[in-house]
Amino acid sequence: MDHDWQNELAELTHMGVSELRGKYAELFGEPTRTGNKTWLVRRIAWRLQALAQGDLSERARQRAEELAQDADLRLTAPRGAIATPSATPGRPADSQAAR
């Protein structure tokens, strides 16, 4: 089974976007609208690997859920994180205004 899985992965890189969309729909049970070939190949490869070698254990799923719930998520950007023209490093503010 591992050999078939590896062959399928090798074939993905030679497929066109429309073929990859079809493969995605086949594996995930729903269509996708993306035209990003790299993303499609990665998602399909992940799914093929999960089907061939098994997905996360229940214990790993529970731990991931715990970590996600405990994560401190920042809802706003820290002050000063957004660059303004006058804050561009290496260039005085007055030289930017002259542009």
ABEGO torsion letter per residue (X at the ends): XAAAAAAAAAAAAABBAAAAAAAAAAAAGBBBABABAAAAAAAAAAAAAAAAAEBBBAAAAAAAAAAAAABBBBABBBBGABBBAAABBGBBAAAAAAX
